[in-house]
Amino acid sequence: MTCASILALLVVTGRAGGQIVTLGPPPPKTALEAFELQEGATIVHGLSRIGEVVGPQGGAVVVIAREMTNAVTGRKARGVTIEVHERDSTPRYSTSYIDYDELAGLIQGLEQLGRLNRSSTQLDQFGGDYRTKGHFRVAVRGFRSDISVALSSGLVDPTSATFKATDLGKIRDLLVAAVVKLDALGAPGTTPPD
């Protein structure tokens, strides 16, 4: 847990009707994350690092294919994690979980964002965003012919990195490679935890 997460938990601690109320971290938004957070269960992790794209300022995005298995029940969860690495004075990263069934939409969203250009609107500036349930965000902004891409990960104190517009295709290709890797394991999908 990062210092920012601890600070956020302390900030949301307060009194309600004489009772001390402490709000913990939000519940997981993805089945993959919920699967990993099971208590009282042995979870076996399988990982394949698909690849990394480094932006012009040194930030990076890393795509990892994941399969988790409950050792007792045999239930499985599949998807990817995306790490967004900042390369500031204090390097740090955040991880977003993306369920298998959300990958096709993300890949399509990257393709659509990659087609944005000056003709996308009649106004001076243009942009588009794609967000996943696991707090991964892709934002494209453009002014005339200058297009920038920002990726971010996390809910409280997210990390972010900037990329060139041409990097969207590389990131998309990593996600497609992750889907191919996961499909090779057999029946795709995520099975909710017990």
N, C-alpha and C positions, 0 to 999 in steps of 0.2 A: 504494500500500500504506500503510495507516495505521500509526501508531506502535504501536498495540495488536497489529497483525498481525506487525510486526517483532519485538516483544517476545515474542510467542507462539513465533515461529520460533527465537529465541535460547533460550527456556526448554526447547524440545524437542531442542536440540542436546546430545549427550552422548557418552559413550564406551561401546563395546560390544566386548569382547574385544580391547582395544588399538586398535580402529579408531574413528575419529571418525565418528559417524553424525549426519547432519543430516536431519531430516524437514522437507520443504517443505510448501507449502500442500496441503490435501486435494485429491484429484482432483475435477473437476466432477461434480456429481450430476445435472445436467440436460443433455439433448442440445443445447439452445440455448446454454448456456455453453460446452460442449465445442466446438461449432461455431465460436464466436467466438474461442476460444483456439488455433485451428489455426495451426501454424507453417509458413512457406514457402508460404503461399497468400494470394491477395488476396481479402479478404472485403468485399463491398459491403453496407452497412447501410441499411435503410429503417426510418424511425421515424415514428410518429404519436402525439403526446401526446393521450391520450383525455380525461384530466381529473384533477382533484385534489379531495380532501375534506380540509378543515381541521378539526381537533378543537377542543374548547373551551379547551384549554390552549396552542393554537398549533401543536401538532404536525400533520403532514400526511402523507397517502399520495397518491402520484402513480402513475397507471397509464399505461404506454406500450406500444402495439402495436409489435412488431418483426418484421422479415423480414431475414434474412441470406442472401446468395447467394455461393457460391464462384464467382468470376469465370471460372475455367478450366473447371470441371466442370459448372457450372450447378446444382449441388445447392443446396437451400434449407432453411432452418430458420425456423420461425415460432413465435411465442408472445408473451408479454408480460414486461416487467420491471416490478416494483413497487418504488418507492422509499419508504422510511419515513423521514420527516424529523423530527428532534427539534428543539425550540425552547427549549433550555436556555440557560445562560449562554454556551456554545460550540455554536452550531448545527452539526449534522452529519447525514449521512444514510447509509443503506446500501441496496444494490440486491439484490433477489432475482430470479432467472430462473425463469420458469414456462413449460414447454413447452405447445404448443397442446393436446396430448392430456390435459393435466392440468387445463385450465381448466374443463371441465364439472364435475369433482369439486369444485373450489374453489368454484364458483358454488353448487352444491348444498350444500356445507358451510356457506357463509355463510347460506343460507336456513334451514338447520337450526339454526344458532346463533342466528339472529334470532328463532326461535320459542321459545327457552328462557325459562322463567319459573318462578315459585314452585312451580307444580304439576309441574315436571319431576322432582322428588324429594320424598321425605317428610322429608328432613333440613333443617336450618336454612339452609344455604347451597347454592347450585347453581353450576354452571359447565360450560364445555365448551371444547374446543380443536380447531383444525384446523391441520395443518402440511403444507407442500409439500416436495418434494424439494430445492428451492432455498433452504431455510431461511427461508421466510416463515411466520409464525405469527399466528393470530387466536385470542385468548383472551377468553372472556366469563365474567364473574364476577357473581354476584348474591347479595344478602342482603335478604330480604323483597322490597320493590318497587324497591330500588336496584340497577341493573344497570350495569356498566362494561365497556368493550371496550378491549383493548390489542392493538395490532398491533406486531410486531417483525420485523426483517430482519437476517440475518447469523448467522454461526456463532461467530466469535471477536469478542467485544465488540459484540454486536448493538445496533442502534438501536431505540427503541420510542417509541410515541406512543399517547395515550389518546383515545378517542372515545365519543360517546353511542351507546346501543343503536340509535337511529334512523339513525345513520350507516352501519350495516351494509348497509341497503338501497341507499344511495347508492354504496357501494363495489361492491356486487354489480352495480348498473346500469352502472358504468364497465367492469367486466369483460365484461358482456354486449355492450356497445358495441364493446369490443376484438375480441370473437369475430366480430361482424358485419363489422367492418372487415377482419379477416383472411380471413373467408370470401369477401369480395368479390374477393380476389386470385386465386381459383381453388381448385384442389384443396388442402384443408387438410392440415396435418401437419408433421412434422419429419423431414427426411432426415438420417441420421447422417453426420458428416463422413467424408471419404475415409480 
